[in-house]
Amino acid sequence: MENVEYGIIGGSGLYEMPGFEQSERITLRTPYGEPSDAYVLGTLSGRSVAFLPRHGEGHRILPSEINFRANIYGFKILGAQAVLSASAVGSLQQKYKPGDILVPDQFVDRTRHRPDTFFGDGIVAHVSFADPVCPDLRRRLVKACRTLDLEVHEGGTYLCMEGPLFSTRAESNLYRSWGMDVIGMTNLQEAKLAREAEICYATMALITDYDCWHPDHDSVRIEDVLRILKQNADHARAVVQAVLDAPPPDGSCHCRHALDNAVITRRDKWPEETYHRLLPLLKRFVQN
C-alpha cells in the first residue's frame, strides 16, 4: 500500500474540491474496529493525501460514537506523517466571531465515554502531552489563513465536551470563567491518539456561533448558521490546499519522537497479542 503524506479529517466537502485527483477508496479493518468510513486516497497540490469524514458519509455518527482509535490507526498504517483536521465549534469569547478560524494550541477534556489511548492490555506507555498540537503544522495553518486574508486567531484553548447535546447556560458560563476559547466535541481524542502514533496533528476550529452564554444566542437564525457553515467549509478547503504546497514536517518536532522513553513495560513482558496490535507504533523500537 502506497504511503500517503497527509491525512485530512473533516466533512465530505473537504475531498470535493477543485484539483483533487482521486485514485481509490480504501476500506480498512483495524484491531480497534472499523474507521468512520472509507479513506479517499488521491493527490492534491502534488501531495499524496487520504481523506476521512469523521462522522461518516452523510454525517451519521455521533461524536461519542466515533471510533477515534480506528481512524488514527488507519492513517498510521497508510503512512501519514501529518494529519490536518477541521471541525465546527462554538465561541466562548466575544472576540472570536462566527466565521472566524481559531487554530488552538491547547485542549481541556470534558468527555466521559471515549477510549483515547492505544496502550493497555499489558503494554503501558505514558506519553508527554503538555503541548498537544504540532507547533510546525499549527504555524502553517495560521500562515495559510493569513495568506488567504481570513480572520484567524493563533493559539487558544479548545474545550472538548461529550455531546451530543450542547452545554447548559451554567456550563457555558463556567467554561468562560475558566478562560476557555472555543468548544467542540471531537478534536481532543484525535490529538491524543495522533501523538501516541507519532503523527503530527493540528486542527482548524471553524467558529459557527457563540455558545449559549451569549445574550443574542436565542435570536440566532438557522439560515445564518447554515450560511456560516458553508463559508467555513469553503475556507477550510482553501487553507488545506495552501498547507499542502509544502511537505509534512521533517520530524524535528517532538510529535515524531513522542514514544521515546514513554513505553514503561519491559520488552520481555509484552504480551504477543498486544505487541502485534501495536506493531505499527512500536516497530521502530524492535527493528534489528
C-alpha positions as CSV (number, residue, x, y, z in Angstrom):
1,M,0.0,0.0,0.0
2,E,1.5,3.3,-1.1
3,N,2.3,5.7,1.8
4,V,0.3,9.0,2.0
5,E,2.0,12.2,3.2
6,Y,-1.0,13.9,4.8
7,G,-4.2,12.7,6.4
8,I,-7.2,15.0,6.4
9,I,-10.1,14.7,8.8
10,G,-13.3,16.6,8.3
11,G,-16.6,16.7,6.4
12,S,-17.1,15.2,2.9
13,G,-16.8,18.7,1.4
14,L,-13.0,18.6,2.1
15,Y,-12.5,16.0,-0.6
16,E,-15.0,17.5,-3.0
17,M,-12.6,20.3,-4.0
18,P,-11.0,21.5,-7.3
19,G,-7.7,19.9,-8.1
20,F,-8.2,16.8,-6.0
21,E,-7.4,13.7,-8.1
22,Q,-9.0,10.7,-6.5
23,S,-7.3,7.4,-7.1
24,E,-9.3,5.0,-4.9
25,R,-11.4,4.4,-1.8
26,I,-9.9,2.1,0.7
27,T,-12.0,0.4,3.5
28,L,-9.7,-0.7,6.3
29,R,-10.2,-3.0,9.2
30,T,-8.1,-2.3,12.3
31,P,-7.5,-4.1,15.6
32,Y,-9.7,-1.4,17.1
33,G,-12.7,-1.9,14.7
34,E,-13.8,0.0,11.7
35,P,-12.9,3.6,11.0
36,S,-15.7,6.1,10.4
37,D,-15.8,5.5,6.7
38,A,-13.6,4.5,3.7
39,Y,-10.4,6.6,3.3
40,V,-10.4,8.5,0.0
41,L,-6.9,8.4,-1.4
42,G,-5.6,10.7,-4.1
43,T,-3.4,13.7,-4.8
44,L,-3.9,17.4,-4.1
45,S,-1.4,20.2,-4.7
46,G,1.0,17.5,-5.7
47,R,0.8,15.7,-2.4
48,S,-0.4,12.2,-1.6
49,V,-3.3,12.5,0.7
50,A,-6.0,10.4,2.5
51,F,-9.3,12.0,3.4
52,L,-11.7,10.6,6.1
53,P,-15.1,12.1,7.1
54,R,-15.0,11.7,10.9
55,H,-18.8,11.4,11.2
56,G,-19.1,9.1,8.2
57,E,-20.6,9.9,4.8
58,G,-23.9,11.7,5.4
59,H,-22.9,12.6,9.0
60,R,-24.4,9.5,10.6
61,I,-22.0,9.0,13.6
62,L,-22.4,10.9,16.9
63,P,-19.2,12.4,18.5
64,S,-19.4,9.8,21.3
65,E,-19.7,7.0,18.7
66,I,-16.7,8.0,16.6
67,N,-14.0,5.2,16.6
68,F,-11.1,7.6,17.1
69,R,-8.6,4.8,17.6
70,A,-9.5,3.1,14.3
71,N,-9.5,6.4,12.5
72,I,-5.9,7.4,13.6
73,Y,-4.6,3.8,13.4
74,G,-5.8,3.7,9.8
75,F,-3.8,6.9,9.0
76,K,-0.8,5.3,10.7
77,I,-0.8,2.1,8.5
78,L,-1.4,4.3,5.4
79,G,1.9,6.0,6.3
80,A,0.5,9.5,7.0
81,Q,3.2,11.7,8.6
82,A,0.8,14.6,9.4
83,V,-2.9,14.9,10.0
84,L,-4.9,18.1,9.4
85,S,-8.3,18.4,11.0
86,A,-11.2,20.8,10.6
87,S,-14.3,21.0,12.7
88,A,-17.2,23.3,13.7
89,V,-17.0,24.9,17.2
90,G,-18.8,27.4,19.3
91,S,-17.1,30.6,20.6
92,L,-16.8,31.1,24.3
93,Q,-15.3,34.6,23.9
94,Q,-16.8,37.8,22.4
95,K,-13.6,38.4,20.3
96,Y,-14.0,35.2,18.4
97,K,-16.8,35.8,15.9
98,P,-18.9,33.4,13.9
99,G,-17.0,32.9,10.6
100,D,-13.5,33.2,12.3
101,I,-11.0,30.4,12.4
102,L,-9.1,29.6,15.6
103,V,-6.0,27.4,15.5
104,P,-5.8,26.0,19.0
105,D,-2.6,25.1,20.8
106,Q,-4.3,23.6,24.0
107,F,-7.1,21.3,24.9
108,V,-9.2,20.7,28.0
109,D,-11.0,17.3,28.3
110,R,-14.7,17.2,29.4
111,T,-15.5,13.9,27.8
112,R,-16.5,10.8,29.7
113,H,-17.1,7.8,27.5
114,R,-14.3,7.6,25.0
115,P,-11.3,5.3,24.6
116,D,-8.4,7.6,23.9
117,T,-5.2,5.5,24.1
118,F,-3.8,2.7,22.0
119,F,-2.0,1.3,25.1
120,G,-3.1,-1.1,27.8
121,D,-3.6,-4.9,27.8
122,G,-0.1,-5.5,29.1
123,I,1.9,-2.6,27.5
124,V,2.0,0.6,29.4
125,A,3.1,3.9,27.9
126,H,3.0,7.5,29.3
127,V,3.3,10.0,26.5
128,S,4.0,13.7,27.1
129,F,1.0,15.8,26.1
130,A,1.9,19.2,27.6
131,D,1.9,20.7,24.1
132,P,-0.8,18.7,22.3
133,V,-0.6,20.3,18.8
134,C,2.3,20.1,16.4
135,P,3.9,23.6,16.5
136,D,5.1,23.4,12.9
137,L,1.8,22.3,11.5
138,R,-0.1,24.8,13.6
139,R,2.1,27.7,12.2
140,R,1.5,26.5,8.7
141,L,-2.3,26.6,9.2
142,V,-2.1,30.1,10.6
143,K,0.2,31.3,7.8
144,A,-2.2,29.8,5.1
145,C,-5.2,31.6,6.7
146,R,-3.3,34.9,6.7
147,T,-2.2,34.5,3.1
148,L,-5.8,33.9,2.2
149,D,-6.8,37.0,4.2
150,L,-9.0,35.0,6.5
151,E,-9.8,36.1,10.1
152,V,-7.6,33.7,12.1
153,H,-6.6,33.6,15.7
154,E,-3.3,31.9,16.6
155,G,-3.4,29.8,19.7
156,G,-6.2,29.3,22.2
157,T,-7.8,26.5,24.2
158,Y,-10.4,24.1,22.8
159,L,-12.7,22.6,25.4
160,C,-13.8,19.1,24.2
161,M,-17.2,18.2,25.6
162,E,-19.0,14.9,25.4
163,G,-22.2,15.8,23.5
164,P,-24.3,15.3,21.6
165,L,-26.3,17.8,23.5
166,F,-24.9,21.3,23.7
167,S,-23.9,22.9,27.0
168,T,-26.3,24.3,29.6
169,R,-26.0,28.0,30.1
170,A,-24.4,27.4,33.5
171,E,-21.8,25.1,31.9
172,S,-21.1,27.6,29.2
173,N,-20.5,30.4,31.7
174,L,-18.3,28.1,33.8
175,Y,-16.1,27.4,30.8
176,R,-15.9,31.1,30.1
177,S,-14.8,31.7,33.7
178,W,-12.0,29.1,33.2
179,G,-10.7,31.1,30.2
180,M,-11.7,28.6,27.5
181,D,-11.8,30.0,24.0
182,V,-13.9,27.6,21.9
183,I,-16.0,24.5,22.5
184,G,-16.4,21.4,20.4
185,M,-16.9,17.6,20.6
186,T,-14.2,15.8,18.6
187,N,-10.7,17.1,18.4
188,L,-9.1,16.1,21.7
189,Q,-9.1,12.3,21.1
190,E,-7.7,12.8,17.6
191,A,-4.8,14.8,19.1
192,K,-4.1,12.3,21.8
193,L,-4.0,9.3,19.5
194,A,-2.0,11.1,16.8
195,R,0.6,11.9,19.5
196,E,0.8,8.2,20.5
197,A,1.0,7.2,16.9
198,E,3.9,9.8,16.4
199,I,1.9,11.7,13.7
200,C,2.0,15.5,13.6
201,Y,-1.5,16.9,14.2
202,A,-3.1,20.3,14.1
203,T,-6.7,21.5,13.7
204,M,-8.8,24.4,12.4
205,A,-11.6,25.3,14.8
206,L,-14.2,26.8,12.5
207,I,-16.5,29.1,14.5
208,T,-20.2,28.8,13.6
209,D,-21.8,30.6,16.5
210,Y,-21.5,31.9,20.0
211,D,-22.3,29.3,22.6
212,C,-25.5,29.7,24.7
213,W,-23.7,32.1,27.1
214,H,-24.2,35.0,24.6
215,P,-27.2,37.3,25.2
216,D,-28.1,37.1,21.5
217,H,-28.0,33.3,21.4
218,D,-31.8,32.9,21.2
219,S,-32.1,35.3,18.3
220,V,-29.7,33.4,16.0
221,R,-31.4,32.3,12.8
222,I,-30.8,28.9,11.3
223,E,-30.2,30.4,7.9
224,D,-27.3,32.4,9.3
225,V,-25.8,29.3,10.8
226,L,-26.1,27.4,7.5
227,R,-24.5,30.3,5.7
228,I,-21.6,30.4,8.1
229,L,-21.2,26.6,7.8
230,K,-20.9,26.8,4.0
231,Q,-18.5,29.8,4.3
232,N,-16.3,27.8,6.8
233,A,-16.2,24.8,4.6
234,D,-15.1,26.9,1.6
235,H,-12.3,28.5,3.8
236,A,-11.2,25.1,5.1
237,R,-10.8,23.7,1.6
238,A,-8.7,26.7,0.6
239,V,-6.5,26.5,3.7
240,V,-5.9,22.8,3.3
241,Q,-4.8,23.3,-0.3
242,A,-2.4,26.1,0.7
243,V,-0.8,24.0,3.5
244,L,-0.3,21.1,1.1
245,D,2.1,23.2,-1.0
246,A,4.8,22.1,1.4
247,P,5.7,18.6,2.5
248,P,4.9,17.4,6.0
249,P,7.1,18.5,8.9
250,D,10.5,17.0,8.7
251,G,10.4,15.1,12.0
252,S,12.4,17.6,14.1
253,C,9.3,18.4,16.2
254,H,8.5,16.4,19.3
255,C,5.5,14.7,17.7
256,R,7.5,12.3,15.7
257,H,9.5,11.1,18.7
258,A,6.7,11.0,21.3
259,L,7.3,7.4,22.2
260,D,11.0,7.9,23.1
261,N,11.3,6.7,26.7
262,A,7.5,6.6,27.0
263,V,6.9,2.8,27.0
264,I,7.4,1.7,30.6
265,T,6.7,-2.1,30.3
266,R,9.9,-4.2,29.8
267,R,10.1,-5.7,26.3
268,D,10.2,-9.3,27.7
269,K,6.9,-8.7,29.4
270,W,5.0,-7.5,26.3
271,P,2.0,-9.9,25.5
272,E,2.4,-11.1,22.0
273,E,-1.2,-10.2,21.0
274,T,-0.9,-6.7,22.3
275,Y,2.5,-6.3,20.7
276,H,1.2,-7.3,17.3
277,R,-1.7,-4.9,17.6
278,L,0.7,-2.1,18.4
279,L,3.3,-3.0,15.9
280,P,2.7,0.0,13.6
281,L,3.5,2.2,16.6
282,L,6.3,0.2,18.1
283,K,8.2,-1.3,15.1
284,R,11.0,1.3,15.2
285,F,11.9,0.2,18.7
286,V,12.2,-3.5,17.9
287,Q,13.8,-3.4,14.5
288,N,17.3,-5.0,14.4
